[in-house]
Amino acid sequence: MKQNTLTNLVILILFLIACGTSSPQTVTSDNIGSTQTAAVSTIVAGINQTLTSNAPTNTALPTNTPEPTATLLFTPTSNQIALSASCIPNNTPETGKVVDVVDGDTIKVLLDQDGQTYTVRYIGMDTPENTSQVEYFGAEAATKNVQLVFGKPITLIKDISETDIYGRLLRYVIIDNIFINYELVAQGYANTASYPPDIACIPTFQDAEQKARASNLGLWNAPPTLVVVIPEIPDTGGNQSGSAVCNCSGPDLDCKAHFSTHAEAQDCYNYCVSQGFGDVFRLDGNDNDGLRKFAITHFYFA
């Protein structure tokens, strides 16, 4: 609409210029003077500038580009799990199935990628031993690990290292949307173990361990107290005077034939032992039943 009005204005100006000549003529580029031509060019240029300045422009609105953030490669089912697993690096996951549990922190996994079975060591934590060496709470940790992972689909995510010095895969383990490494620490079945460069989750594990310690969970509970019991030696009357009660270098003596009471036989035995003869008459028999002056120590857990 605006452009048509300006075009009509130009035509009108050209008509007036033509009418200003001595006689009516057809307006062409040949019969318009140089001054008139310049005037028309100036008008046209002004019109073009007006059209350009009034033309609508498409100005893109500024957009806020979010900073790239690491995303978890599994979907946690609770905020607590999401928080504990947020330390896991955004590395390509591996999937498979747990086919064996070695102990509290080591398992065997059949990987989907190549159909091979690998030994997997959990990263960032350590449970008490329960294989060739058995440590306190080792059996409980292994049992808990079986409950959490055995026979289940598994997601494995590495930190930096691929394997340890024993050739075991080093991985963070996710099963049933549970971060297994963290869970064992948080419930008191494991302690934090930092082995650089695989330390992405160490601060998270340390926090979980402190809470488990404060709550006396699992291995942080007071261990059984070792009690030593030394039984008392029965008082057999003994030889209080210190005089000889039997001839330790004499003929062989027999409990039934030469002593009227058990106390007499015990006194003879004690005397000969104290004189350095030992059980010269074999009064203690072959069973070493503890009647000699040696304490028997028993150990038990209270």
Steps between C-alpha positions, in 0.01 A plus 500: 500500500773746603719402206217566247442854642868590463506368143201717413681799650800445273274482196336825604832678539615380159172624352541847652854524370378408155221758521750773579652481148396730211261250350348170602737211436536141589729466794803290415852478616604697189297815555538540878779739586797405703383712792159338491654157477712567808195617691307189408796277602516673836128445557521135399799443726310654790203278431718189491662599829159549656383161377813336634481663841134415538534139388433248777801313628514155664711543813575170676422506869798423725502147626665360812714204404532271803842382606563134413455277801582134563198278479453165669484201275223337702175623652502505881169440675553729798666831580732328747630261235533783247707699747732212589553409133561854376875449548518226235688617186303522176679208334347244266321233704533124465219258575487137598392257769657405833588130491705468820587690818860461619469706819367835619666713231575261212265327257501320165296641213396359164519806270244550226755664268716195437340215693810459717513469880716754687596548864389845614641690800287780646670842487561730797418266787616184674325230703658265757660190348303180476706278266840355590506736798191557710466832680242631743169570320633352175234229482223753565629729223516213251147392591367852453670525163333175391161639601556820303646370174501126438326388181385853411547722192785743561630832368874565530667842465874558527681797647849537345667160521380199305644228728705458817833319533315168525317551171162563662271760344473809721142625492218687666206259520131576452235233562126557546575874497720454808857630500654188652842645588335780696236278657754264659686793654182675616374185676830434677615199299801681346739786561621760253816402310670760280716370215588783257419578228158340559380745765193672353269371776740505796346812666153347465616171652681677785183682595304173498767330712495776762124462537529120529769536768290750694206257490715196595387314191646167389872470547502828696302334776705395805663163421471208745722525806771236531486351849783286642400252769763322710337224704601450859701189587309290755645508851604143576637559845856515371818461692498818705810409706721453197622162623521204265167323455638223283830371370523644150803283418356185657303217348207565271180608668145437392202718590274214607762275654709750698267791585187480708357827372517714189643782712801287602577412140466865400736607777762251385461611142531869596804434716692308236422759238623776734824307557570477131411134454186571301226238490749229579228254606263597217236585755341738251455215254507573127218752482672807644173594665623825645570392858856617470594850603441649153207736436271412214390807308161512332384762252147585420304796367268667749 
